[in-house]
Amino acid sequence: MSNKVRKNAVRAGAVVAATTAMVLMSSPAFGLTPDDGDDPGPGLSVAATLGLYVVTPIVLFLVIAGLVIVGDKKSGKQTD
């Protein structure tokens, strides 16, 4: 095995090891044990989840893009 291939293999192994260690350290050890004061409340329905995480960002993007287009047309500048 050439020196360059060996160096790349060691680098890839180090990245995989570091990523695995970070993922394992960030996982909740007692995620299912409720703490004092926890009050999770009711879950979201499918429609509410889609509205919150899909529809709302798309609508906000379209509103902002529309405002930018309207502002650009009012300024009268041509960008070619």
Buried (B, 14 or more C-beta within 10 A) or exposed (E): EEEEEEEEEEEEEEEEEEEEEEEEEEEEEEEEEEEEEEEEEEEEEEEEEEEEEEEEEEEEEEEEEEEEEEEEEEEEEEEE
